[in-house]
Amino acid sequence: MRTAYDLRNKEKMMKRKFWPAAMTALMALLLACGFAACADTGDTGNDNPNDNPDTPEEPLQATEGLVFTLSQDGTEYFVTDYTGTAAEVYVPATHEGLPVTTIRHYGDGDAFAYCKQLTSVTLPDSITSIGGGAFLACSQLTSVTLPDSLVSIGEDAFAHCENLASVTLPESLVSIGNAAFQSCTTLTNIHIPAGIMYIGEAVFELCNDLESITVAENNAFYAARDGILYNKDMTQFIHAPAAIEGSVTVPGSITSIGTYVFSRCVHLQSLTIEEGVERIESQAFWLNSGLTSVTIPDSVWFIGPAAFANCENLAEITINGSVEYMAAGAFFNTAYYNDADNWENGVLYIGSHLIEAQETLSGTYSVKQGTTVIAYNAFENRAITGITLPDSVTHIGDRAFYACYNLQRAALGNGVVSIGAWAFNECSNLQSITVGNTVTSIGIFAFRNTAFFNDDANWEDGVLFLGNYLIAARETLSGAYTVRQGTTVIADAAFADCINLTSVTIPEGVTHIGANAFANCFALASIDIPDSVTGIGDSAFSSCSSLTSITIPEGVTRIGDWTFVGCGNLESVVLPDSVTSIGYEAFMGCGSLTSIVLPANLTSIEISAFSGCYSLTSITIPESVVSIEDGAFSGCTELTSVTFENPEGWYVSEDAEAGTVIESSDLSDPATAARYLTDMYYYCYHNWIRLS
């Protein structure tokens, strides 16, 4: 579980959202408010107003024990510590004739953090910023008056204020930092005013009594529906209150329901997931005891581990369409799972999905007609001796039959498209395996340590085939190898660690090269990939340190994560125009790569894609590219020329919702553009996005 301090060191990685216009306005507001760096002078004691007639008269006496620190430019004071004992604190608008603008840590001062006796705080209209951790763990704080002048609330500012039951956010507020109200366990409602442009991560996490979040209709950056906070176009969850009640509809504009988003929402009774949602992540609805029914729409293809686990009253589950990936325990300990009437001869189905077989299942078993998916570890370690799948089954999940030691025969039908990782691994008596010609991907070690795998008679010149599928090669395979004609799929990790393999010829007809297929083939200097290949898995050629050139055929749409990472001698890569994305660290460490032509239809270059390509001297960013992620060209020390075909509309961001405009005139100069992309003191470790 995350804590307030965990969030401070969270890595800024993967798929970050930008609101550049928001941060441009935010920075203007902050500058207007006159924030300045902290200085090295301080003062302790009561407020001493001078006799200047222009100084507003203080309505209340400043609380004894406030510590004031003068800003570096000498124009304002910060409250940086509190050494008093009073439970009710009043902060003055001025100190020694200057405005008091900020509550913040400084030096050894903790502002008001850990003031266990503090029950209420009144802040004047001069305050524009409450810094990070300013009121952290003030466990008795029940009331805080936030002034209409307030612009920003820092990360952890009110975290672990367990008795803070209500907060009114002023209209002037622009940003709320990470975990600002985390673990305010008695907070019940929050209204987001129109001016807020940025809300950080986990702001209301572990606020167990929070029932509803509302948003001003004219807020340009956020929206609420059914008490849940979203970004404005409702494509991203910001927060679902833990104490939300009644009915919730997840809009189809959301593609993924994230981990823990609705977990422990024990008062949630009715859930509608609209068409358009694609993924339900691990433990998304875990421990929702009030939930009684759910319908999974056709658009959902992934349900993660324990997604609905321990929803003890969830009795009605409808899955429309075919969820391709059903993870372990997705519906464990639900009312549906615990109802013996839902188990058919020792096997639990939900619609066309086979979820789990009871541990007592033995003998031969035929999966019922119409089943499309065998879920993750559905038969793991069961005592079955034979399994027959109907032609309707398209997906066999990871570990579906793992360690079925008694299994001797598997008839997989004529409709299977994918066989998951470790699907039949450790089925030590499995000798007879039949499968149709429809398979397009086979996961890592799917058949390892089966009797079929361990029988030397099934290997041809050091390579194991199952029908038209190349399953594995012995690590002793060396020299040149030509894949036999008729092969259609090279399984994940098939040639991995064949350290003496020098060249491979792949025949026409192969459509898929699996993840890690040639990983760590250190001597592999050449490989011929036919035009029939349309898919290449992640890490397919990682650490092929002797590979000097490769041509990717037309039809491949993605260069996956780590595909060529560590290919230190790779000098030439030809990418087809069909490629639209280059994945995470795809070419990282390709130190001999001097040039590469990016495809005309490329839209995204992901995190560290070309990091460490220190021989790369020039590159052209096609007009189609709209996203260049964090560190994509970090360590490209010789990259001195970057040509943007479209230099207009680019923004960069270091933080989740912030953005800075990059002038088109700068990006029109190849030398300046290269410096911006590669220099850590400019925008190398930022995300770049181009808006139309």
C-alpha positions as CSV (number, residue, x, y, z in Angstrom):
1,M,0.0,0.0,0.0
2,R,1.3,3.4,-0.9
3,T,2.1,5.9,1.8
4,A,2.5,9.7,1.6
5,Y,6.3,9.3,1.5
6,D,6.2,6.6,-1.2
7,L,4.6,9.0,-3.5
8,R,7.5,11.5,-3.3
9,N,9.9,9.0,-4.9
10,K,7.5,7.4,-7.4
11,E,9.2,7.0,-10.8
12,K,7.7,9.1,-13.5
13,M,7.2,6.3,-16.0
14,M,4.9,5.1,-18.7
15,K,2.0,6.7,-20.5
16,R,1.6,10.1,-18.9
17,K,-1.1,12.5,-19.7
18,F,-0.5,16.2,-20.4
19,W,-2.5,19.4,-20.1
20,P,0.1,21.9,-21.3
21,A,-2.4,24.8,-21.6
22,A,-3.3,24.2,-18.0
23,M,0.3,24.4,-16.7
24,T,1.0,27.5,-18.8
25,A,-1.8,29.2,-17.1
26,L,-0.8,27.8,-13.7
27,M,2.7,29.1,-14.0
28,A,1.5,32.5,-14.9
29,L,-0.7,32.5,-11.8
30,L,2.1,31.3,-9.6
31,L,4.4,34.0,-10.9
32,A,1.7,36.6,-10.4
33,C,1.4,35.5,-6.8
34,G,5.1,36.3,-6.4
35,F,6.6,32.9,-5.2
36,A,10.2,33.2,-4.5
37,A,13.0,30.9,-3.3
38,C,13.5,30.5,0.4
39,A,16.2,32.5,2.2
40,D,18.4,32.0,5.1
41,T,17.0,34.5,7.5
42,G,14.3,33.7,10.1
43,D,12.4,35.1,13.0
44,T,10.6,33.4,15.9
45,G,7.8,35.0,17.9
46,N,4.7,37.1,17.8
47,D,3.6,39.3,14.9
48,N,4.9,42.8,15.2
49,P,2.9,45.1,12.9
50,N,4.5,48.4,12.1
51,D,2.9,51.8,12.1
52,N,2.5,52.1,8.3
53,P,-1.1,53.4,7.8
54,D,-1.4,51.3,4.6
55,T,-0.9,48.1,6.6
56,P,-4.3,46.4,7.1
57,E,-5.3,46.0,10.8
58,E,-5.1,42.4,12.0
59,P,-8.5,41.2,13.3
60,L,-6.8,38.7,15.6
61,Q,-3.5,38.4,17.4
62,A,-1.1,36.0,15.7
63,T,-0.7,32.8,17.6
64,E,2.5,32.6,19.7
65,G,5.1,30.2,18.4
66,L,4.8,30.8,14.7
67,V,8.2,30.9,13.0
68,F,8.5,33.3,10.0
69,T,11.2,33.1,7.3
70,L,11.9,36.0,5.0
71,S,12.0,35.3,1.3
72,Q,15.3,35.7,-0.6
73,D,14.1,38.8,-2.3
74,G,12.9,40.3,1.0
75,T,9.3,40.9,-0.2
76,E,7.3,38.3,1.7
77,Y,7.3,35.9,4.7
78,F,6.8,32.2,4.9
79,V,5.5,30.3,8.0
80,T,8.0,27.6,8.3
81,D,7.5,26.2,11.8
82,Y,5.3,26.2,14.8
83,T,6.7,25.8,18.3
84,G,3.7,26.8,20.2
85,T,1.2,24.7,22.2
86,A,-2.1,26.3,21.3
87,A,-4.7,24.0,19.7
88,E,-6.3,26.8,17.7
89,V,-3.9,28.7,15.5
90,Y,-4.4,32.0,13.7
91,V,-1.8,33.0,11.0
92,P,-1.6,36.7,10.4
93,A,-1.7,38.4,6.9
94,T,1.4,40.3,7.6
95,H,4.6,40.1,9.6
96,E,6.8,43.1,10.2
97,G,5.0,45.0,7.4
98,L,5.3,42.3,4.7
99,P,2.7,39.8,3.5
100,V,2.7,36.3,4.8
101,T,2.2,34.2,1.6
102,T,3.2,30.6,2.2
103,I,3.0,27.7,4.7
104,R,6.0,25.5,4.0
105,H,8.9,23.4,5.3
106,Y,12.3,25.1,5.5
107,G,15.5,23.9,7.0
108,D,14.7,22.1,10.3
109,G,11.2,23.6,10.3
110,D,8.3,21.2,9.6
111,A,5.6,24.0,9.3
112,F,2.7,22.4,11.2
113,A,3.5,18.7,10.5
114,Y,3.0,16.3,13.3
115,C,1.3,18.9,15.6
116,K,-0.8,16.4,17.4
117,Q,-2.5,19.1,19.6
118,L,-3.6,21.3,16.6
119,T,-7.4,21.3,16.1
120,S,-8.1,24.3,13.9
121,V,-6.2,26.7,11.7
122,T,-7.3,30.0,10.2
123,L,-5.3,31.3,7.3
124,P,-5.5,34.9,6.0
125,D,-6.3,36.0,2.4
126,S,-2.6,36.7,1.9
127,I,-1.7,33.0,1.7
128,T,-1.2,31.7,-1.8
129,S,0.6,28.4,-1.2
130,I,0.4,25.5,1.3
131,G,3.6,23.6,0.8
132,G,4.3,19.9,0.8
133,G,3.6,18.2,4.1
134,A,2.7,21.4,5.8
135,F,0.0,19.9,8.0
136,L,1.0,16.2,7.6
137,A,-0.3,13.9,10.4
138,C,-2.1,16.7,12.4
139,S,-4.3,13.9,13.7
140,Q,-6.6,16.2,15.8
141,L,-7.1,18.8,13.1
142,T,-10.9,19.2,12.5
143,S,-11.1,22.6,10.9
144,V,-9.0,24.5,8.4
145,T,-10.1,27.8,6.8
146,L,-8.5,28.0,3.3
147,P,-8.5,31.6,2.1
148,D,-9.8,32.8,-1.3
149,S,-6.2,33.8,-2.2
150,L,-4.9,30.2,-2.1
151,V,-3.5,28.9,-5.5
152,S,-1.7,25.7,-4.7
153,I,-1.8,22.8,-2.1
154,G,1.4,20.7,-2.1
155,E,1.9,17.0,-1.9
156,D,1.0,15.4,1.4
157,A,-0.1,18.8,2.7
158,F,-3.0,17.4,4.8
159,A,-2.2,13.7,4.6
160,H,-3.1,11.6,7.7
161,C,-5.3,14.3,9.2
162,E,-7.7,11.6,10.3
163,N,-10.2,14.0,12.0
164,L,-10.5,16.5,9.1
165,A,-14.1,15.8,8.2
166,S,-14.7,18.7,5.8
167,V,-12.7,21.0,3.6
168,T,-13.9,23.8,1.4
169,L,-11.6,24.4,-1.6
170,P,-11.5,28.0,-2.6
171,E,-12.3,29.2,-6.1
172,S,-8.8,30.6,-6.4
173,L,-7.2,27.1,-6.1
174,V,-5.4,25.9,-9.2
175,S,-3.4,22.8,-8.2
176,I,-3.5,20.0,-5.6
177,G,-0.3,17.9,-5.2
178,N,0.1,14.1,-4.8
179,A,-1.5,12.6,-1.7
180,A,-2.5,16.0,-0.4
181,F,-5.5,14.6,1.5
182,Q,-4.5,10.9,1.7
183,S,-5.8,9.0,4.7
184,C,-8.1,11.8,5.8
185,T,-10.4,9.0,7.0
186,T,-13.3,11.1,8.1
187,L,-13.5,13.3,5.0
188,T,-17.0,12.8,3.5
189,N,-17.4,15.1,0.5
190,I,-15.2,17.2,-1.7
191,H,-16.2,19.9,-4.3
192,I,-13.7,20.7,-7.0
193,P,-14.1,24.4,-8.0
194,A,-13.9,25.8,-11.5
195,G,-10.3,27.0,-11.3
196,I,-8.5,23.7,-10.5
197,M,-6.2,22.7,-13.3
198,Y,-4.2,19.9,-11.7
199,I,-4.9,17.2,-9.3
200,G,-2.0,14.8,-8.5
201,E,-2.0,11.1,-7.8
202,A,-3.6,9.5,-4.8
203,V,-4.9,12.8,-3.5
204,F,-7.9,11.2,-1.8
205,E,-6.6,7.7,-1.4
206,L,-7.6,5.9,1.9
207,C,-10.2,8.5,2.6
208,N,-12.5,5.7,3.8
209,D,-15.6,7.9,4.5
210,L,-15.4,9.8,1.3
211,E,-18.8,9.4,-0.3
212,S,-18.8,11.8,-3.3
213,I,-16.8,14.2,-5.3
214,T,-18.4,16.9,-7.3
215,V,-17.0,19.3,-9.9
216,A,-18.0,22.7,-11.0
217,E,-19.6,22.5,-14.4
218,N,-17.4,25.1,-15.8
219,N,-14.1,23.4,-14.8
220,A,-12.1,23.0,-18.0
221,F,-10.0,20.0,-16.8
222,Y,-12.2,17.7,-14.6
223,A,-15.6,16.2,-14.5
224,A,-17.6,14.0,-12.1
225,R,-20.2,11.3,-12.7
226,D,-22.0,9.3,-10.0
227,G,-19.7,10.9,-7.5
228,I,-16.5,9.8,-9.2
229,L,-13.8,12.1,-10.4
230,Y,-12.6,12.0,-14.0
231,N,-10.6,14.1,-16.4
232,K,-12.7,16.4,-18.4
233,D,-13.3,14.2,-21.4
234,M,-13.9,11.2,-19.1
235,T,-11.1,9.0,-20.5
236,Q,-9.2,8.7,-17.2
237,F,-10.2,7.8,-13.7
238,I,-8.9,10.3,-11.1
239,H,-10.6,8.9,-8.0
240,A,-13.6,6.7,-7.0
241,P,-14.6,7.5,-3.4
242,A,-14.3,4.6,-1.0
243,A,-17.7,5.2,0.6
244,I,-19.6,5.7,-2.7
245,E,-23.1,4.3,-2.5
246,G,-25.8,3.0,-4.9
247,S,-25.2,2.7,-8.6
248,V,-22.2,3.5,-10.7
249,T,-21.8,3.6,-14.5
250,V,-18.3,3.3,-15.9
251,P,-18.4,5.3,-19.2
252,G,-17.2,3.7,-22.4
253,S,-14.7,6.5,-22.9
254,I,-12.6,4.8,-20.2
255,T,-10.5,2.0,-21.8
256,S,-9.1,0.6,-18.5
257,I,-10.5,0.2,-15.0
258,G,-7.3,0.4,-13.0
259,T,-5.9,-1.5,-10.1
260,Y,-7.8,-0.9,-6.9
261,V,-10.0,1.8,-8.4
262,F,-13.2,0.5,-6.8
263,S,-11.6,-1.9,-4.3
264,R,-13.3,-1.8,-0.8
265,C,-16.2,0.3,-2.1
266,V,-18.4,-1.8,0.2
267,H,-21.5,0.3,-0.3
268,L,-21.5,0.0,-4.1
269,Q,-24.5,-2.0,-5.1
270,S,-25.0,-1.7,-8.8
271,L,-22.4,-1.5,-11.6
272,T,-22.8,-0.8,-15.3
273,I,-19.8,-1.0,-17.5
274,E,-20.4,0.6,-20.9
275,E,-19.2,-0.7,-24.2
276,G,-15.7,0.7,-24.9
277,V,-14.0,-0.4,-21.8
278,E,-11.2,-2.9,-22.7
279,R,-9.4,-3.9,-19.5
280,I,-10.4,-4.6,-15.9
281,E,-7.2,-4.6,-14.0
282,S,-6.1,-6.6,-11.0
283,Q,-8.3,-6.2,-7.9
284,A,-10.3,-3.4,-9.5
285,F,-13.4,-4.4,-7.6
286,W,-11.8,-6.4,-4.8
287,L,-13.8,-6.7,-1.6
288,N,-16.9,-4.9,-2.8
289,S,-19.3,-6.7,-0.5
290,G,-22.3,-4.7,-1.7
291,L,-22.0,-5.6,-5.4
292,T,-24.6,-8.2,-6.4
293,S,-24.4,-8.3,-10.2
294,V,-22.1,-7.3,-13.1
295,T,-22.2,-7.4,-16.9
296,I,-19.0,-7.4,-18.8
297,P,-19.5,-5.8,-22.2
298,D,-18.2,-7.2,-25.6
299,S,-15.3,-4.7,-25.6
300,V,-13.5,-6.1,-22.6
301,W,-10.8,-8.5,-23.5
302,F,-8.7,-8.6,-20.3
303,I,-9.8,-9.3,-16.7
304,G,-6.9,-9.2,-14.3
305,P,-6.0,-11.2,-11.2
306,A,-8.6,-11.0,-8.4
307,A,-10.5,-8.3,-10.3
308,F,-13.8,-9.2,-8.5
309,A,-12.4,-11.4,-5.8
310,N,-14.1,-11.4,-2.4
311,C,-17.2,-9.6,-3.7
312,E,-19.1,-12.0,-1.4
313,N,-22.6,-11.0,-2.6
314,L,-21.8,-10.9,-6.3
315,A,-24.2,-13.6,-7.5
316,E,-24.9,-12.6,-11.1
317,I,-22.1,-12.4,-13.6
318,T,-22.6,-12.0,-17.3
319,I,-19.7,-11.9,-19.8
320,N,-20.7,-10.9,-23.3
321,G,-18.3,-11.7,-26.1
322,S,-14.9,-13.4,-25.5
323,V,-12.6,-12.1,-22.9
324,E,-9.3,-13.4,-24.2
325,Y,-7.4,-13.2,-21.0
326,M,-9.0,-14.2,-17.7
327,A,-6.5,-14.1,-14.9
328,A,-6.2,-16.1,-11.7
329,G,-8.9,-15.7,-9.1
330,A,-10.8,-13.1,-11.1
331,F,-14.1,-14.1,-9.4
332,F,-12.7,-16.0,-6.4
333,N,-14.9,-16.0,-3.3
334,T,-17.9,-14.3,-5.0
335,A,-21.4,-15.6,-4.3
336,Y,-21.4,-16.9,-7.9
337,Y,-18.1,-18.8,-7.2
338,N,-19.4,-20.2,-3.9
339,D,-22.7,-21.4,-5.3
340,A,-22.4,-25.2,-5.8
341,D,-25.2,-25.0,-8.4
342,N,-22.9,-23.1,-10.8
343,W,-20.3,-25.8,-10.9
344,E,-20.9,-28.4,-13.7
345,N,-19.3,-31.8,-12.9
346,G,-16.6,-30.1,-10.9
347,V,-15.9,-27.2,-13.3
348,L,-17.0,-23.5,-13.1
349,Y,-18.1,-21.7,-16.2
350,I,-19.3,-18.1,-16.7
351,G,-20.9,-18.0,-20.1
352,S,-18.4,-19.2,-22.6
353,H,-15.5,-19.0,-20.2
354,L,-14.1,-21.9,-18.2
355,I,-13.0,-20.4,-15.0
356,E,-11.7,-23.2,-12.7
357,A,-11.8,-26.9,-12.1
358,Q,-12.1,-28.3,-8.6
359,E,-9.0,-29.8,-7.1
360,T,-10.8,-33.2,-6.9
361,L,-11.3,-33.4,-10.7
362,S,-9.7,-36.5,-12.2
363,G,-9.8,-38.8,-15.2
364,T,-10.6,-37.5,-18.7
365,Y,-12.5,-34.3,-19.2
366,S,-14.2,-32.8,-22.2
367,V,-14.7,-29.1,-22.2
368,K,-18.3,-28.2,-23.0
369,Q,-19.3,-27.0,-26.5
370,G,-19.4,-23.3,-27.0
371,T,-16.5,-22.6,-24.6
372,T,-14.1,-19.9,-26.0
373,V,-11.6,-19.3,-23.2
374,I,-9.7,-21.5,-20.7
375,A,-8.8,-19.1,-17.9
376,Y,-5.4,-18.7,-16.2
377,N,-4.4,-21.8,-14.2
378,A,-7.9,-23.2,-14.6
379,F,-6.7,-26.9,-14.3
380,E,-3.4,-26.2,-12.6
381,N,-2.2,-29.3,-10.7
382,R,-5.4,-31.2,-11.3
383,A,-5.3,-35.0,-11.5
384,I,-6.9,-35.3,-15.0
385,T,-5.5,-37.8,-17.4
386,G,-6.9,-36.5,-20.7
387,I,-8.4,-33.2,-21.9
388,T,-10.5,-32.5,-25.1
389,L,-11.3,-29.0,-26.2
390,P,-14.1,-28.2,-28.7
391,D,-13.3,-26.2,-31.8
392,S,-14.9,-23.2,-30.2
393,V,-12.0,-22.7,-27.8
394,T,-9.8,-19.8,-29.1
395,H,-7.6,-19.0,-26.1
396,I,-5.8,-21.2,-23.6
397,G,-4.6,-19.1,-20.6
398,D,-1.2,-19.0,-19.0
399,R,-0.6,-22.0,-16.7
400,A,-4.0,-23.4,-17.7
401,F,-2.8,-27.0,-17.3
402,Y,0.4,-26.4,-15.5
403,A,1.7,-29.3,-13.5
404,C,-1.1,-31.7,-14.4
405,Y,1.3,-34.6,-13.8
406,N,-1.2,-37.3,-14.7
407,L,-2.2,-35.7,-18.0
408,Q,-1.3,-38.0,-20.9
409,R,-3.4,-36.7,-23.8
410,A,-4.5,-33.2,-24.9
411,A,-6.7,-32.7,-28.0
412,L,-6.8,-28.9,-28.4
413,G,-9.3,-28.6,-31.2
414,N,-9.2,-26.7,-34.5
415,G,-10.0,-23.2,-33.3
416,V,-7.2,-22.3,-30.8
417,V,-5.5,-19.0,-31.7
418,S,-3.2,-18.5,-28.6
419,I,-1.6,-20.9,-26.1
420,G,-0.5,-19.1,-23.0
421,A,2.9,-19.2,-21.2
422,W,3.5,-22.4,-19.2
423,A,0.2,-23.7,-20.4
424,F,1.2,-27.3,-20.2
425,N,4.6,-26.9,-18.5
426,E,5.5,-29.7,-16.1
427,C,2.8,-32.1,-17.5
428,S,5.5,-34.8,-17.2
429,N,3.3,-37.6,-18.7
430,L,1.8,-35.6,-21.6
431,Q,3.0,-37.4,-24.7
432,S,0.1,-37.0,-27.1
433,I,-0.8,-33.4,-28.2
434,T,-2.9,-32.5,-31.2
435,V,-3.7,-29.0,-32.3
436,G,-5.2,-27.4,-35.4
437,N,-3.7,-24.9,-37.8
438,T,-5.2,-21.7,-36.4
439,V,-2.6,-20.9,-33.7
440,T,-0.8,-17.5,-34.1
441,S,1.1,-17.3,-30.8
442,I,2.6,-19.8,-28.3
443,G,3.8,-18.5,-24.9
444,I,7.1,-19.1,-23.3
445,F,7.7,-22.7,-22.1
446,A,4.2,-23.7,-23.0
447,F,5.2,-27.3,-23.4
448,R,8.4,-27.5,-21.5
449,N,9.0,-30.6,-19.4
450,T,6.2,-32.5,-20.9
451,A,6.8,-36.1,-22.0
452,F,6.5,-34.8,-25.6
453,F,9.2,-32.2,-25.0
454,N,11.5,-34.6,-23.2
455,D,11.3,-37.4,-25.8
456,D,14.5,-37.0,-28.0
457,A,12.7,-38.8,-30.9
458,N,10.4,-35.7,-31.3
459,W,13.4,-33.4,-32.0
460,E,14.6,-32.7,-35.5
461,D,18.3,-31.6,-35.6
462,G,18.0,-30.0,-32.3
463,V,14.6,-28.3,-32.9
464,L,11.2,-29.3,-31.6
465,F,8.1,-28.8,-33.7
466,L,4.4,-29.4,-32.8
467,G,2.7,-29.6,-36.2
468,N,3.5,-26.3,-38.0
469,Y,4.7,-24.6,-34.9
470,L,8.4,-24.3,-33.9
471,I,8.3,-24.8,-30.1
472,A,12.0,-24.8,-29.0
473,A,15.6,-25.2,-30.0
474,R,18.3,-26.8,-27.9
475,E,20.8,-24.3,-26.5
476,T,23.6,-26.3,-28.2
477,L,22.3,-25.5,-31.7
478,S,25.1,-23.8,-33.6
479,G,26.1,-22.4,-37.0
480,A,23.5,-21.6,-39.6
481,Y,19.9,-22.9,-39.3
482,T,17.0,-22.9,-41.8
483,V,13.5,-23.2,-40.4
484,R,11.6,-26.0,-42.1
485,Q,9.1,-25.2,-44.8
486,G,5.4,-25.1,-43.6
487,T,6.2,-23.5,-40.3
488,T,3.8,-20.7,-39.3
489,V,4.7,-19.7,-35.8
490,I,8.0,-19.4,-33.9
491,A,7.1,-19.7,-30.2
492,D,8.2,-17.4,-27.5
493,A,11.8,-17.9,-26.4
494,A,12.2,-20.7,-29.1
495,F,15.9,-20.0,-29.8
496,A,16.7,-18.1,-26.6
497,D,20.2,-18.6,-25.3
498,C,21.4,-20.5,-28.4
499,I,24.7,-18.7,-28.0
500,N,26.5,-20.4,-30.9
501,L,23.7,-19.8,-33.5
502,T,25.2,-17.6,-36.3
503,S,22.4,-17.2,-38.9
504,V,18.8,-18.1,-39.4
505,T,16.7,-18.3,-42.5
506,I,12.9,-18.1,-41.9
507,P,10.7,-19.4,-44.8
508,E,7.7,-17.6,-46.3
509,G,4.6,-18.6,-44.4
510,V,5.8,-17.8,-40.9
511,T,3.5,-15.1,-39.6
512,H,4.7,-14.6,-36.0
513,I,8.0,-14.5,-34.2
514,G,7.4,-14.8,-30.5
515,A,8.7,-12.7,-27.6
516,N,12.3,-13.5,-26.7
517,A,12.5,-15.8,-29.7
518,F,16.2,-15.1,-30.3
519,A,17.1,-13.4,-27.0
520,N,20.7,-13.8,-26.0
521,C,21.8,-15.4,-29.3
522,F,25.1,-13.6,-29.0
523,A,26.7,-15.0,-32.2
524,L,23.6,-14.4,-34.4
525,A,25.0,-12.2,-37.2
526,S,22.2,-12.4,-39.8
527,I,18.5,-13.3,-40.0
528,D,16.2,-13.3,-43.0
529,I,12.6,-12.4,-42.1
530,P,10.0,-13.1,-44.8
531,D,7.3,-10.8,-45.9
532,S,4.7,-13.1,-44.4
533,V,5.7,-12.1,-40.8
534,T,3.2,-9.6,-39.4
535,G,4.1,-9.9,-35.7
536,I,7.3,-9.7,-33.7
537,G,7.2,-10.1,-30.0
538,D,8.9,-8.1,-27.2
539,S,12.6,-8.8,-26.7
540,A,12.6,-10.9,-29.9
541,F,16.3,-10.1,-30.7
542,S,17.4,-8.6,-27.4
543,S,21.2,-9.0,-26.7
544,C,21.9,-10.4,-30.2
545,S,25.2,-8.6,-29.9
546,S,26.6,-9.8,-33.3
547,L,23.6,-8.8,-35.3
548,T,24.7,-6.0,-37.7
549,S,21.7,-5.4,-39.9
550,I,18.0,-6.4,-40.2
551,T,15.0,-5.6,-42.4
552,I,11.5,-5.7,-40.9
553,P,8.9,-6.6,-43.4
554,E,5.8,-4.6,-44.4
555,G,2.9,-5.6,-42.3
556,V,4.6,-5.4,-38.9
557,T,2.9,-2.6,-37.0
558,R,4.9,-2.4,-33.9
559,I,8.5,-2.7,-32.8
560,G,7.9,-4.1,-29.3
561,D,9.5,-3.4,-26.0
562,W,13.2,-4.3,-25.8
563,T,13.1,-5.8,-29.3
564,F,16.7,-4.9,-30.1
565,V,18.0,-3.8,-26.7
566,G,21.7,-4.6,-26.3
567,C,22.3,-5.2,-30.0
568,G,25.6,-3.3,-29.7
569,N,26.8,-4.0,-33.3
570,L,23.5,-3.3,-35.0
571,E,24.4,-0.8,-37.7
572,S,21.5,-0.9,-40.1
573,V,17.7,-1.3,-39.5
574,V,15.1,-0.9,-42.2
575,L,11.6,-0.3,-40.8
576,P,8.5,-0.5,-43.0
577,D,5.9,2.3,-43.2
578,S,3.4,0.0,-41.5
579,V,5.1,0.5,-38.2
580,T,3.1,2.9,-36.0
581,S,4.9,2.6,-32.7
582,I,8.4,1.9,-31.4
583,G,8.3,0.4,-27.9
584,Y,9.9,0.8,-24.5
585,E,13.8,0.6,-24.8
586,A,13.3,-1.0,-28.2
587,F,16.8,0.0,-29.5
588,M,18.4,0.8,-26.2
589,G,22.2,0.3,-26.2
590,C,22.5,-0.1,-30.0
591,G,25.7,1.8,-29.9
592,S,26.7,1.1,-33.5
593,L,23.5,2.4,-35.0
594,T,24.5,5.6,-37.0
595,S,21.3,6.3,-38.8
596,I,17.7,5.1,-39.0
597,V,14.8,6.2,-41.2
598,L,11.6,6.4,-39.1
599,P,8.5,5.1,-40.8
600,A,6.1,7.6,-42.5
601,N,3.1,6.3,-40.4
602,L,4.9,6.3,-37.0
603,T,2.9,7.9,-34.3
604,S,4.7,7.2,-31.0
605,I,8.3,6.7,-29.8
606,E,8.1,5.3,-26.3
607,I,10.3,5.6,-23.2
608,S,14.1,5.2,-23.8
609,A,13.4,3.8,-27.3
610,F,16.8,4.9,-28.6
611,S,18.6,5.5,-25.3
612,G,22.3,4.9,-25.5
613,C,22.5,4.9,-29.3
614,Y,25.6,7.0,-29.0
615,S,26.7,6.7,-32.7
616,L,23.4,8.1,-34.0
617,T,24.2,11.4,-35.6
618,S,20.9,12.5,-37.2
619,I,17.3,11.6,-37.4
620,T,14.1,12.9,-39.0
621,I,10.9,12.9,-36.9
622,P,8.0,12.2,-39.4
623,E,5.0,14.5,-39.5
624,S,2.9,11.5,-38.2
625,V,4.6,11.4,-34.8
626,V,2.5,12.9,-32.0
627,S,4.3,11.4,-29.0
628,I,7.9,11.1,-27.9
629,E,8.2,9.7,-24.4
630,D,10.6,10.3,-21.5
631,G,14.3,9.7,-22.4
632,A,13.6,8.4,-25.9
633,F,17.0,9.8,-27.1
634,S,18.8,9.9,-23.8
635,G,22.5,9.1,-24.1
636,C,22.6,9.8,-27.8
637,T,25.7,11.9,-27.4
638,E,26.5,12.3,-31.1
639,L,23.0,13.2,-32.1
640,T,23.4,16.7,-33.3
641,S,20.7,17.0,-36.0
642,V,17.0,16.3,-35.5
643,T,14.7,17.4,-38.2
644,F,11.0,17.7,-37.3
645,E,8.8,17.4,-40.4
646,N,6.2,19.2,-38.3
647,P,7.6,21.5,-35.7
648,E,4.3,23.0,-34.8
649,G,2.2,22.3,-31.7
650,W,4.8,20.5,-29.5
651,Y,4.7,20.6,-25.7
652,V,6.9,18.9,-23.2
653,S,6.2,17.7,-19.7
654,E,8.1,16.4,-16.7
655,D,5.2,16.0,-14.4
656,A,2.0,14.2,-14.9
657,E,-0.2,17.0,-15.9
658,A,2.2,19.8,-16.6
659,G,3.3,21.2,-20.0
660,T,5.6,23.7,-21.6
661,V,5.3,25.0,-25.1
662,I,8.3,24.4,-27.4
663,E,8.5,27.1,-30.0
664,S,8.3,25.9,-33.6
665,S,11.2,28.2,-34.4
666,D,13.4,26.2,-32.0
667,L,12.3,22.8,-33.5
668,S,12.9,24.2,-37.0
669,D,16.6,24.3,-36.2
670,P,17.9,20.7,-36.3
671,A,20.8,21.5,-33.9
672,T,18.5,23.1,-31.3
673,A,15.9,20.3,-31.7
674,A,18.7,17.7,-31.1
675,R,19.8,19.5,-28.0
676,Y,16.3,19.6,-26.6
677,L,15.8,15.9,-27.2
678,T,19.1,14.7,-25.8
679,D,20.3,17.1,-23.2
680,M,19.2,16.4,-19.6
681,Y,19.3,20.1,-18.8
682,Y,16.7,20.7,-21.5
683,Y,13.8,18.3,-22.3
684,C,15.5,14.9,-22.7
685,Y,13.7,13.4,-19.7
686,H,10.3,14.9,-20.5
687,N,7.4,13.6,-22.4
688,W,6.7,15.3,-25.7
689,I,3.3,15.5,-27.3
690,R,2.1,17.3,-30.4
691,L,-1.4,18.7,-30.3
692,S,-3.3,19.6,-33.5
